[in-house]
Amino acid sequence: MPTTKRKTAKKSSKALKRAKNQHPKHFAKVYWPYLPVIAVVIAGMIFGGVNPNQKASSPSTLAYSTEMSVSGLLSFTNQQRASNGLGPLAINSLLNSSAQAKANDMVALDYWAHTSPGGQEPWVFFDSAGYVYKKAGENLAYGFGTSNSTVIGWMNSPSHRANVLDTVYTEVGFGFANSDNFIATGQETVVVAHYAKPLVYTPPPTTSTAQPTVTPVLAAAPEPEPEPEPAPEPEPEPEPFPASRINQPVTSDTPVPDDMESTNITRLQNLTKGSAPWSALVLSISAFTVVGAWLLKHAVLTKRFLLKGEYFVAHHPLLDLVVVVYAALAVYLSQSSGVVL
């Protein structure tokens, strides 16, 4: 009899230990729906490409482009022009040379601007390539993975879109170069597009020359004394660029502003193929609204748990899962796919 009691006591102690080390069934029933939520958050951190050491203005994926070619850039540019009722641009070897020289110069001197550190505007590269233009323009980009995404990036920026769809331009050239650490953002592919309309020289019309008539030589009249030349007027100081000029396309018609800002193109804007440049703003507003309401709800539940001792469980785990998935998707789509200037 004593042996049986000891065995029963041992079994009871083991069962008690197992009970202490295990959660009750109702705990698992309440909280198991949050496992997908945790999985979504972890997946977003892994696949979202978040890099704490990365600049805020740089793309999330730092690497050379997987596909970039002159033929691809030309094809996708003309597709955008055709979809907007415009004729195609013809490739020009001299413009290819000028664009490639600009890309090489940006990588060699490590700068991100239309004007080089030495103060040279883009038109210097046109002149060096031997291209004589009536009008010229330049688009820059880096961080994009393909030719198509680069052109779509330009289409998502009003000033760059204006160059792509300019009705004056008839020719274009492209250049691109890889940099191991472009402006401290890591491995990048810098892309340059040079648009232009060539200056075609037309000689003046020839006129028939009449036979000279012989006139009698008369005595020369005394020449009047020359009037004193007026003093030269001082040159006016250059006016600052208006705010509206900053967002205009870079063309040879006007000087290039020194304070132009880069434009980050989000993944969502890239998915819309340039048809909805406002999509990034709408996504941000909706994500902040949804996540804010969700956090407010859980803040109320936490307050009840801390102040009133109510057991803290969420009543709608499926709704929470939808909110977290939407927030993770919004973060992913709002990340930069490339930068244009």
C-alpha positions as CSV (number, residue, x, y, z in Angstrom):
1,M,0.0,0.0,0.0
2,P,2.7,2.5,0.8
3,T,4.4,1.6,-2.5
4,T,1.2,2.4,-4.4
5,K,0.9,5.8,-2.7
6,R,4.5,6.7,-3.6
7,K,3.9,5.8,-7.2
8,T,0.7,7.8,-7.3
9,A,2.5,10.8,-5.7
10,K,5.3,10.6,-8.3
11,K,2.8,10.5,-11.1
12,S,1.0,13.5,-9.6
13,S,4.2,15.5,-9.3
14,K,5.1,14.7,-12.9
15,A,1.7,15.8,-14.2
16,L,2.0,19.0,-12.2
17,K,5.3,19.8,-13.7
18,R,4.0,19.2,-17.2
19,A,1.0,21.4,-16.5
20,K,3.4,24.2,-15.3
21,N,5.5,23.9,-18.5
22,Q,2.6,23.8,-20.9
23,H,0.1,26.4,-21.9
24,P,-3.6,25.5,-21.4
25,K,-5.6,24.6,-24.5
26,H,-7.6,27.8,-24.4
27,F,-4.3,29.8,-24.6
28,A,-3.3,28.1,-27.8
29,K,-6.8,28.5,-29.2
30,V,-6.8,32.2,-28.6
31,Y,-3.2,33.0,-29.8
32,W,-2.5,30.6,-32.6
33,P,-4.0,32.9,-35.3
34,Y,-1.2,35.4,-34.5
35,L,1.4,33.0,-35.8
36,P,0.7,34.1,-39.4
37,V,1.0,37.7,-38.2
38,I,4.4,37.1,-36.8
39,A,5.4,35.2,-40.0
40,V,4.3,38.2,-42.1
41,V,6.4,40.6,-40.0
42,I,9.5,38.4,-40.2
43,A,9.0,37.9,-44.0
44,G,8.7,41.6,-44.5
45,M,11.9,42.3,-42.6
46,I,13.8,39.6,-44.6
47,F,12.4,40.2,-48.1
48,G,11.7,44.0,-47.7
49,G,15.4,44.7,-48.2
50,V,15.6,47.0,-45.1
51,N,19.2,48.1,-44.6
52,P,19.8,50.2,-41.5
53,N,23.0,51.5,-42.9
54,Q,21.4,52.6,-46.2
55,K,20.7,56.2,-47.1
56,A,17.0,57.2,-47.1
57,S,17.3,58.5,-50.6
58,S,18.8,55.4,-52.1
59,P,17.0,52.3,-53.5
60,S,16.4,49.4,-51.2
61,T,18.2,46.9,-53.5
62,L,21.9,47.9,-53.9
63,A,23.3,46.0,-57.0
64,Y,24.1,46.4,-60.6
65,S,21.2,46.3,-63.1
66,T,20.2,42.8,-64.2
67,E,19.4,44.0,-67.7
68,M,20.3,47.3,-69.3
69,S,20.9,48.0,-73.0
70,V,20.6,50.8,-75.5
71,S,18.2,48.8,-77.6
72,G,16.0,48.1,-74.6
73,L,16.0,51.8,-73.4
74,L,15.1,52.9,-77.0
75,S,12.3,50.3,-77.4
76,F,10.6,51.2,-74.1
77,T,11.0,54.9,-74.7
78,N,9.3,54.6,-78.1
79,Q,6.5,52.4,-76.5
80,Q,5.8,55.3,-74.1
81,R,5.7,57.8,-76.9
82,A,3.5,55.6,-79.1
83,S,1.0,55.1,-76.2
84,N,0.8,58.9,-76.0
85,G,0.3,59.4,-79.7
86,L,3.8,60.5,-80.6
87,G,6.3,59.3,-83.2
88,P,9.4,57.2,-82.3
89,L,12.8,58.6,-81.6
90,A,15.7,57.5,-83.8
91,I,18.9,56.3,-82.2
92,N,22.0,58.5,-83.0
93,S,25.5,57.2,-82.5
94,L,26.8,60.6,-81.6
95,L,24.2,61.0,-78.9
96,N,25.1,57.5,-77.6
97,S,28.7,58.7,-77.3
98,S,27.7,61.9,-75.5
99,A,25.4,60.0,-73.1
100,Q,28.1,57.3,-72.4
101,A,30.7,60.0,-71.8
102,K,28.4,61.7,-69.2
103,A,27.7,58.3,-67.5
104,N,31.5,57.6,-67.3
105,D,32.2,61.1,-66.0
106,M,29.6,60.7,-63.2
107,V,31.0,57.4,-62.1
108,A,34.6,58.6,-62.4
109,L,34.0,61.8,-60.4
110,D,31.3,60.2,-58.2
111,Y,28.6,62.9,-58.5
112,W,24.9,62.9,-59.0
113,A,23.9,66.1,-60.8
114,H,23.3,67.5,-64.3
115,T,26.2,69.9,-63.8
116,S,29.7,68.3,-63.2
117,P,31.8,69.4,-60.2
118,G,33.8,71.4,-62.6
119,G,30.8,73.4,-63.6
120,Q,30.2,71.8,-67.0
121,E,26.6,71.6,-68.1
122,P,25.4,68.6,-70.1
123,W,25.7,70.4,-73.4
124,V,29.5,70.1,-73.1
125,F,29.2,66.4,-73.8
126,F,27.0,67.0,-76.8
127,D,29.6,69.4,-78.2
128,S,32.5,67.0,-77.4
129,A,30.8,64.2,-79.3
130,G,30.4,66.5,-82.3
131,Y,26.6,66.7,-82.3
132,V,25.1,70.0,-83.4
133,Y,21.7,70.4,-81.9
134,K,18.8,72.8,-82.2
135,K,17.4,71.6,-78.8
136,A,18.7,69.1,-76.4
137,G,17.7,67.5,-73.1
138,E,19.0,65.1,-70.5
139,N,17.5,62.5,-68.1
140,L,19.5,60.7,-65.4
141,A,18.7,57.6,-63.3
142,Y,20.3,55.0,-61.0
143,G,19.1,52.1,-58.9
144,F,16.8,50.5,-61.5
145,G,17.1,46.9,-62.3
146,T,16.1,46.9,-66.0
147,S,15.7,49.1,-69.0
148,N,11.9,49.0,-68.7
149,S,11.9,50.1,-65.0
150,T,14.3,52.9,-65.8
151,V,12.0,54.4,-68.5
152,I,9.0,53.9,-66.2
153,G,10.8,55.7,-63.5
154,W,11.3,58.7,-65.8
155,M,7.6,58.5,-66.7
156,N,6.7,58.8,-63.0
157,S,8.4,62.2,-62.7
158,P,6.7,65.2,-64.5
159,S,10.0,66.8,-65.6
160,H,11.5,63.6,-66.9
161,R,8.2,62.6,-68.6
162,A,8.3,65.9,-70.4
163,N,11.6,65.1,-72.0
164,V,10.5,61.6,-73.0
165,L,7.3,62.9,-74.6
166,D,8.8,66.1,-76.0
167,T,7.4,66.6,-79.6
168,V,10.5,68.6,-80.7
169,Y,13.0,65.8,-80.2
170,T,13.6,63.4,-83.1
171,E,16.8,61.6,-81.9
172,V,18.1,60.0,-78.7
173,G,21.2,58.3,-77.3
174,F,21.7,56.3,-74.1
175,G,24.7,55.5,-71.9
176,F,25.2,53.6,-68.7
177,A,28.0,52.7,-66.3
178,N,28.5,50.6,-63.2
179,S,29.9,52.0,-60.0
180,D,31.2,50.0,-57.0
181,N,30.0,52.6,-54.5
182,F,28.1,55.3,-56.2
183,I,27.7,58.4,-53.9
184,A,28.1,56.0,-50.9
185,T,25.0,53.9,-51.8
186,G,26.8,50.7,-52.9
187,Q,26.8,49.1,-56.3
188,E,24.7,51.0,-58.8
189,T,24.1,51.4,-62.5
190,V,24.0,55.0,-63.7
191,V,21.9,55.6,-66.8
192,V,22.0,58.7,-69.0
193,A,19.5,59.7,-71.8
194,H,20.3,62.5,-74.2
195,Y,17.4,63.7,-76.4
196,A,17.9,66.2,-79.2
197,K,16.7,67.7,-82.5
198,P,19.7,68.2,-84.9
199,L,20.4,71.6,-86.3
200,V,20.2,71.2,-90.1
201,Y,22.2,73.8,-91.9
202,T,20.4,75.3,-95.0
203,P,22.6,77.6,-97.1
204,P,21.1,81.0,-98.1
205,P,19.5,81.2,-101.6
206,T,21.8,82.4,-104.3
207,T,21.0,85.7,-106.0
208,S,22.0,86.7,-109.5
209,T,24.7,89.3,-109.5
210,A,24.0,92.4,-111.7
211,Q,26.8,94.0,-113.8
212,P,28.4,96.9,-111.8
213,T,27.6,100.3,-113.2
214,V,30.3,102.9,-113.6
215,T,29.6,106.1,-111.8
216,P,31.5,109.3,-112.1
217,V,33.9,110.0,-109.2
218,L,32.9,113.1,-107.3
219,A,34.8,115.0,-104.9
220,A,34.6,113.5,-101.4
221,A,32.7,115.5,-98.9
222,P,34.4,116.2,-95.6
223,E,33.6,113.5,-93.1
224,P,31.7,114.5,-90.0
225,E,33.4,114.2,-86.7
226,P,32.5,111.0,-84.9
227,E,30.2,111.3,-81.9
228,P,31.5,110.1,-78.6
229,E,30.5,106.5,-77.8
230,P,28.1,106.2,-74.8
231,A,29.5,104.5,-71.7
232,P,28.7,100.8,-71.6
233,E,25.8,99.9,-69.3
234,P,26.7,97.5,-66.4
235,E,25.5,93.9,-66.9
236,P,22.5,93.0,-64.9
237,E,23.0,90.4,-62.2
238,P,21.5,87.0,-63.0
239,E,18.1,86.4,-61.4
240,P,17.6,83.4,-59.2
241,F,15.7,80.5,-60.8
242,P,12.0,80.6,-59.9
243,A,10.5,77.7,-58.0
244,S,8.6,76.5,-61.0
245,R,11.8,76.2,-63.0
246,I,13.2,73.6,-60.5
247,N,10.7,71.0,-61.7
248,Q,11.0,71.7,-65.4
249,P,12.8,69.4,-67.8
250,V,16.5,69.9,-68.3
251,T,16.9,71.3,-71.8
252,S,19.3,73.5,-73.7
253,D,16.7,76.2,-73.9
254,T,17.4,77.4,-70.3
255,P,20.3,77.2,-67.9
256,V,20.5,74.2,-65.6
257,P,19.5,75.0,-62.0
258,D,22.1,74.2,-59.4
259,D,19.5,73.1,-56.7
260,M,17.6,70.4,-58.5
261,E,16.4,67.6,-56.3
262,S,16.3,63.9,-56.9
263,T,13.0,62.0,-57.1
264,N,12.6,58.6,-55.6
265,I,10.4,56.2,-57.6
266,T,8.6,53.7,-55.4
267,R,7.9,50.1,-56.3
268,L,4.2,50.9,-56.5
269,Q,4.8,53.7,-59.0
270,N,7.0,51.3,-61.0
271,L,4.1,48.7,-61.1
272,T,1.7,51.3,-62.4
273,K,4.0,51.9,-65.4
274,G,3.9,55.7,-65.0
275,S,0.2,56.0,-65.3
276,A,-0.3,56.9,-61.6
277,P,2.6,58.9,-60.2
278,W,0.2,60.0,-57.3
279,S,-0.1,56.3,-56.1
280,A,2.8,56.6,-53.6
281,L,1.0,59.4,-51.7
282,V,-2.3,57.6,-51.7
283,L,-0.6,54.4,-50.4
284,S,1.1,56.3,-47.6
285,I,-2.0,58.1,-46.4
286,S,-4.1,54.9,-46.4
287,A,-1.5,52.8,-44.7
288,F,-1.0,55.4,-41.9
289,T,-4.8,55.6,-41.4
290,V,-5.3,51.8,-41.2
291,V,-2.3,51.2,-39.0
292,G,-3.2,54.1,-36.8
293,A,-6.7,52.8,-36.2
294,W,-5.3,49.3,-35.5
295,L,-2.8,50.7,-32.9
296,L,-5.5,52.7,-31.2
297,K,-7.6,49.6,-30.8
298,H,-4.8,47.7,-29.2
299,A,-3.9,50.6,-27.0
300,V,-7.4,50.5,-25.6
301,L,-7.1,46.8,-24.9
302,T,-3.7,47.3,-23.2
303,K,-5.1,50.0,-21.0
304,R,-7.9,47.7,-19.9
305,F,-5.4,45.0,-19.1
306,L,-3.1,47.3,-17.1
307,L,-5.8,49.4,-15.2
308,K,-8.7,47.0,-14.9
309,G,-7.0,43.6,-15.0
310,E,-8.9,42.4,-18.0
311,Y,-7.5,39.4,-19.8
312,F,-5.7,40.8,-22.8
313,V,-6.9,38.9,-25.9
314,A,-7.9,40.3,-29.3
315,H,-11.4,39.5,-30.3
316,H,-10.8,39.7,-34.1
317,P,-7.4,38.0,-34.9
318,L,-8.4,37.7,-38.6
319,L,-8.8,41.5,-38.9
320,D,-5.5,42.0,-37.2
321,L,-3.9,39.6,-39.7
322,V,-5.4,41.6,-42.6
323,V,-4.1,44.9,-41.1
324,V,-0.6,43.6,-40.6
325,V,-0.4,42.1,-44.1
326,Y,-1.6,45.4,-45.6
327,A,1.0,47.3,-43.5
328,A,3.8,45.0,-44.6
329,L,2.7,45.2,-48.3
330,A,2.5,49.0,-48.0
331,V,6.0,49.2,-46.6
332,Y,7.3,47.0,-49.4
333,L,5.6,48.9,-52.2
334,S,6.6,52.3,-50.7
335,Q,10.3,51.4,-50.9
336,S,12.4,53.0,-53.6
337,S,13.0,51.1,-56.8
338,G,15.3,53.8,-58.2
339,V,16.2,57.5,-58.3
340,V,15.8,60.0,-61.2
341,L,17.3,63.5,-61.7
